[in-house]
Amino acid sequence: MLLPTAVLATADLLPASLDLTLLGIDSGTEADLPHVARQIAIGAPLRIVAFGSSSTEGIGASSPSKAYPALLEAALRKTYPQLGGVTVLNRGIGGEHTDDMLRRLDRDVIQAEPQLVIWQTGSNDPLRGVSVEHFREATVGAIKRMQEAGIDVVLMEPQWCPTLDATPGSARFRDAVREIGDELGVPVIRRSDLMQTWIREGKLTRKQLFASDGLHMADGGYALLAEAAARAITEDSGRAQVAEAVAE
């Protein structure tokens, strides 16, 4: 059996497409996030880029530490204390639509060499008059670029909120994100459904969920979103387990 020190020392030498069973590690069910599962299984550091617009940046939160990427990092560190560290880089810029984000895809995402990108998208496009056809084409192309770079991708759909509800065609972008996920085998965090469920189940009131602008989430919403994202990562990585030390 490989001891943890040996696993960590050789982690960078292992191929990205490594069959984890070769290490005597059972990653459970087939992973939708194989690169994340690999890092978890060998106990190596996990780097995630949270990519998106204002919901990623954390507009509406009382402080940057209350934005979902910071809370997600804290949650994953508790879930996987055996890893060589978990880092979630916040690469959210408020007001951006798909084309804005694609202009910084190389700099903010690919050059960071993460194992996973959580891409929150589709909220500003209907507000900025982007066609859903262009949105779909650009999103699919960007996902394929990230996958070719050896990065797992999780999509996060637009939020449910009064402003988007009042914007004609906004639901088409939510549906497009879900359809792209199905077509490419990419997990989707169904934020719109989650937010409505939180209200229905009494986890949050509308005042606790939304910031005063009626568009962004407040601290309570970001906290539950981070929990949902952490749960999705655990499930979609096949519930991989870190190898434990075994004395010879």
Backbone hydrogen bonds, N-H to C=O, Kabsch-Sander energy under -0.5 kcal/mol:
donor,donor_aa,acceptor,acceptor_aa,energy
7,V,3,L,-2.4
8,L,4,P,-2.7
9,A,5,T,-2.1
10,T,6,A,-1.6
11,A,7,V,-0.5
11,A,8,L,-0.7
13,L,10,T,-1.4
14,L,10,T,-0.7
14,L,11,A,-1.1
18,L,15,P,-1.7
20,L,18,L,-0.8
22,L,19,D,-2.2
23,L,20,L,-1.6
24,G,21,T,-1.6
25,I,20,L,-1.6
27,S,25,I,-0.7
32,D,236,D,-1.7
33,L,236,D,-2.0
37,A,33,L,-2.5
38,R,34,P,-2.1
39,Q,35,H,-1.7
40,I,36,V,-2.3
41,A,37,A,-2.6
42,I,38,R,-1.9
43,G,39,Q,-0.7
43,G,40,I,-0.7
44,A,39,Q,-2.1
46,L,85,G,-2.7
48,I,87,T,-3.0
49,V,116,L,-2.4
50,A,48,I,-0.5
50,A,89,L,-3.1
51,F,49,V,-0.8
51,F,118,I,-2.5
52,G,91,R,-1.4
56,T,53,S,-1.1
57,E,53,S,-2.5
58,G,54,S,-2.5
59,I,54,S,-2.1
61,A,58,G,-2.2
66,K,63,S,-2.0
67,A,64,P,-1.4
71,L,67,A,-1.8
72,L,68,Y,-2.8
73,E,69,P,-2.2
74,A,70,A,-1.8
75,A,71,L,-2.2
76,L,72,L,-2.7
77,R,73,E,-2.0
78,K,74,A,-1.4
79,T,75,A,-2.0
80,Y,76,L,-2.6
83,L,80,Y,-1.4
87,T,46,L,-2.6
89,L,48,I,-3.1
89,L,87,T,-0.6
91,R,50,A,-3.0
91,R,89,L,-0.8
93,I,52,G,-1.9
96,E,93,I,-1.4
101,M,97,H,-2.1
102,L,98,T,-2.4
103,R,99,D,-1.4
104,R,101,M,-1.3
105,L,102,L,-1.2
108,D,104,R,-2.8
109,V,105,L,-1.7
110,I,105,L,-2.0
111,Q,106,D,-2.7
112,A,109,V,-0.9
113,E,110,I,-1.4
115,Q,47,R,-2.4
116,L,47,R,-1.3
117,V,152,D,-2.1
118,I,49,V,-2.4
119,W,117,V,-0.7
119,W,154,V,-2.9
120,Q,51,F,-3.0
120,Q,118,I,-0.8
121,T,119,W,-0.6
121,T,156,M,-2.0
127,L,123,S,-0.5
128,R,124,N,-1.7
129,G,126,P,-0.6
130,V,125,D,-2.4
135,F,131,S,-2.4
136,R,132,V,-2.4
137,E,133,E,-2.3
138,A,134,H,-2.8
139,T,135,F,-2.3
140,V,136,R,-2.5
141,G,137,E,-2.1
142,A,138,A,-2.0
143,I,139,T,-2.4
144,K,140,V,-2.2
145,R,141,G,-1.7
146,M,142,A,-2.2
147,Q,143,I,-2.6
148,E,144,K,-2.4
149,A,145,R,-1.1
150,G,147,Q,-1.7
151,I,146,M,-1.9
152,D,115,Q,-2.7
154,V,117,V,-2.7
155,L,187,P,-2.8
156,M,119,W,-2.8
157,E,189,I,-1.9
161,C,159,Q,-0.6
163,T,214,G,-1.0
165,D,161,C,-2.4
166,A,162,P,-1.5
167,T,164,L,-1.5
170,S,167,T,-1.9
172,R,169,G,-1.0
173,F,169,G,-0.7
173,F,170,S,-1.0
174,R,170,S,-1.3
175,D,171,A,-2.5
176,A,172,R,-2.1
177,V,173,F,-2.1
178,R,174,R,-1.8
179,E,175,D,-2.5
180,I,176,A,-2.6
181,G,177,V,-2.1
182,D,178,R,-2.1
183,E,179,E,-2.5
184,L,180,I,-2.5
185,G,181,G,-1.0
186,V,181,G,-2.0
189,I,155,L,-3.3
190,R,188,V,-0.9
191,R,189,I,-2.1
192,S,158,P,-0.5
194,L,190,R,-2.4
195,M,191,R,-2.8
196,Q,192,S,-1.7
197,T,193,D,-2.2
198,W,194,L,-2.5
199,I,195,M,-1.6
200,R,196,Q,-2.5
201,E,197,T,-2.8
202,G,199,I,-1.2
203,K,198,W,-2.0
204,L,198,W,-1.3
209,L,205,T,-2.1
210,F,206,R,-2.6
211,A,216,H,-2.9
214,G,211,A,-1.8
218,A,209,L,-2.5
220,G,208,Q,-0.6
221,G,208,Q,-0.7
222,Y,218,A,-2.2
223,A,219,D,-2.3
224,L,220,G,-1.8
225,L,221,G,-2.2
226,A,222,Y,-2.4
227,E,223,A,-1.7
228,A,224,L,-2.2
229,A,225,L,-2.5
230,A,226,A,-2.5
231,R,227,E,-2.3
232,A,228,A,-2.2
233,I,229,A,-2.3
234,T,230,A,-2.1
235,E,231,R,-2.4
236,D,232,A,-3.0
237,S,233,I,-1.2
238,G,235,E,-1.3
239,R,234,T,-1.8
240,A,237,S,-0.7
243,A,41,A,-1.4
